[in-house]
Amino acid sequence: MRGRNHHVKDRSGIIQVCGVINGKWRQRSTRLEANAPNMAFAAREWERLLREILDKEAPIYDRLAAPLFKEFGAAALRRVAINKGYKDSTRDIRERDYAAIESYFGDLRLDQITEEQIAEWQERILARGAGAARVKNLRSVLNLVFKAGKKWVKNNPLKDVELPKAKRSAKTPLNSREATALIAAAEGWFRNYLTFAILTGARPGEIIALEWRNVDFEQKTVKIEQTWSLGFLQTPKTAGSARKIRMSADVEAALRAQFSATGGRGFVFQSDSGNGYKHIGSLRRKWNAALDRAGVSRRKLYSTRHTFASLMLMRGAKVGYVSRMLGHKDAKTTLEFYAEYIPEEDAVSEAAMENILAATSKNTQKLHTSLFSEEGFVA
């Protein structure tokens, strides 16, 4: 009866609740069997039942009660991706990370997730062998969901959960003798790759993403504007990473040899079958083989970057110059990573790059001379 603000009805054995909600008459099925106990319950709780039903029908952002994480999270990320204009690759990475998070928090309401649960979740991830960087990436996605759900999450539980500290792996740069021997031991196009990597300090992902349109032989520069990451071609990791680097004579010779081998088409560094690489892990076999032939202990491919930085700084190159070549945000970042390699005397030596693989004996000197002539490169 509409004279009252509520009503409970039996419709074909199913209870319906009716009443005025926010100034409007509403009537909905509860899907409860219309037996005596349920009818009595519905009569007492009609307003709560009706509000819950209406809330579930509302668009997720308009609900009064906090939704389940799995109901809200994916929709929230889609909205963020649209608003921020994510590239397809970034969106795909975020969605994969979200799937890993939902498997843990999915059945909890947004406002039920506590600091203790997040701390436990982090510990489980670390226990499975993931590093601090992985946890940081997952937390960034979780934080996006909490920020999107601030209507229900008044105090973000992430803010008081300490981020695990990254264990920075020891740098293992090559010394001058090892670098020269390694390049000499490399075969085919990989020799040109190593020459470029060691004499520019570019990141491996940036190198395999180089295309011939990025190489300017006339100006003797190489433009770094993209990188392969997780199988996606993306812009470099920071604004400072997008840069132009100058060619030394040895780098130019390596690139010209590659130009002849590839016909100047597509990616600069290609596999023996003529295809580009999407993952730096694909180079591991050639890298380890070259290390073994050169008699150099095995280390990560990223060591070529550390080799450039350490040898340049030890030879007196200015920190600012090395920082720009590496694509660091600023010189402070370079100092944070490589201060131990800076000699006490502050010598200016951009020319150090030309002699970064300086020989230490007459025999090595001959190898160095022949190695870095254009004829010394095997395409």
Long-range contacts (C-beta under 8 A, 24 or more apart in sequence): 6-46, 6-47, 7-46, 8-39, 8-42, 8-43, 8-46, 10-34, 10-39, 15-39, 15-42, 17-42, 17-46, 17-49, 17-50, 17-53, 18-46, 18-50, 19-46, 19-47, 19-50, 21-47, 21-50, 21-51, 21-54, 26-50, 26-54, 28-53, 28-54, 61-151, 65-109, 65-152, 66-109, 66-110, 66-111, 66-112, 66-149, 66-152, 66-153, 67-109, 67-110, 67-149, 67-152, 68-106, 68-107, 68-108, 68-109, 68-110, 69-102, 69-105, 69-106, 69-107, 69-108, 69-109, 69-110, 69-113, 69-145, 70-102, 70-105, 70-106, 70-107, 72-110, 72-145, 72-148, 72-149, 73-98, 73-101, 73-102, 73-105, 73-106, 73-145, 74-98, 74-102, 76-144, 76-145, 76-148, 76-149, 77-141, 77-144, 77-145, 77-148, 79-148, 80-144, 80-148, 87-234, 88-232, 89-229, 89-230, 89-232, 89-233, 89-234, 90-234, 92-232, 93-230, 93-232, 94-141, 94-144, 97-137, 97-138, 97-141, 98-141, 98-145, 100-138, 101-138, 101-141, 101-142, 101-145, 105-142, 109-152, 110-145, 110-146, 110-149, 110-152, 110-153, 111-152, 111-153, 111-154, 113-153, 113-157, 114-157, 115-157, 115-160, 115-161, 117-157, 118-142, 118-157, 118-158, 118-161, 119-161, 122-161, 122-164, 126-164, 131-166, 131-167, 132-163, 132-164, 132-165, 132-166, 132-167, 133-166, 135-163, 135-164, 136-163, 136-166, 139-163, 169-300, 171-303, 171-306, 171-310, 171-337, 172-297, 172-299, 172-300, 172-303, 172-306, 173-303, 173-306, 173-307, 173-309, 173-310, 173-311, 174-198, 174-296, 174-303, 174-304, 174-307, 175-311, 176-311, 176-356, 176-357, 176-358, 176-359, 176-360, 177-359, 177-360, 177-364, 178-294, 178-296, 179-307, 179-311, 179-356, 179-357, 180-357, 180-359, 180-364, 180-367, 180-368, 180-371, 181-294, 181-295, 181-296, 182-290, 182-291, 182-294, 182-296, 183-357, 183-371, 184-294, 184-367, 184-371, 185-290, 185-291, 185-293, 185-294, 186-286, 186-290, 187-286, 187-289, 187-290, 187-378, 188-272, 188-378, 188-379, 189-258, 189-261, 189-269, 189-270, 189-272, 189-378, 189-379, 190-283, 190-286, 190-287, 190-290, 191-254, 191-377, 191-378, 192-254, 192-255, 192-257, 192-258, 192-269, 192-377, 192-379, 193-254, 193-269, 193-283, 194-290, 194-304, 195-250, 195-251, 195-253, 195-254, 195-372, 195-377, 196-251, 196-254, 196-255, 196-269, 197-304, 197-305, 197-308, 198-304, 198-307, 198-308, 198-356, 198-357, 199-248, 199-250, 199-251, 199-308, 199-353, 199-356, 199-357, 200-245, 200-251, 200-308, 200-325, 201-304, 201-305, 201-308, 201-309, 201-312, 201-322, 201-325, 201-326, 202-245, 202-305, 202-327, 203-227, 203-241, 203-302, 203-305, 203-327, 204-280, 204-283, 204-301, 204-302, 204-304, 204-305, 205-229, 205-280, 206-236, 206-241, 206-327, 207-268, 207-269, 208-267, 208-269, 208-276, 208-277, 208-278, 208-280, 208-283, 209-233, 209-267, 210-267, 210-268, 210-269, 211-266, 211-267, 211-268, 212-259, 212-262, 212-264, 212-265, 212-266, 212-267, 212-268, 214-268, 215-255, 215-259, 215-268, 217-247, 217-252, 217-255, 217-256, 220-246, 220-247, 220-252, 221-245, 221-246, 221-247, 222-246, 222-247, 222-251, 222-255, 224-327, 228-277, 228-278, 228-279, 228-280, 231-278, 231-279, 233-278, 236-327, 238-327, 238-329, 239-329, 240-327, 240-328, 240-329, 240-330, 241-327, 242-327, 243-324, 243-325, 243-327, 245-325, 248-353, 248-354, 249-354, 249-372, 250-354, 250-357, 250-372, 253-372, 253-373, 253-374, 253-376, 253-377, 254-377, 256-374, 257-374, 257-377, 257-378, 257-379, 258-379, 260-379, 261-379, 306-338, 308-356, 309-334, 309-337, 309-338, 309-341, 310-338, 310-341, 311-352, 311-356, 312-352, 312-353, 312-356, 313-338, 313-341, 313-342, 313-343, 314-341, 314-342, 314-343, 315-347, 315-349, 315-352, 315-355, 315-356, 316-343, 316-345, 316-346, 316-347, 316-348, 316-349, 316-352, 317-348, 317-349, 317-350, 317-352, 317-353, 318-346, 318-348, 318-349, 318-350, 321-350
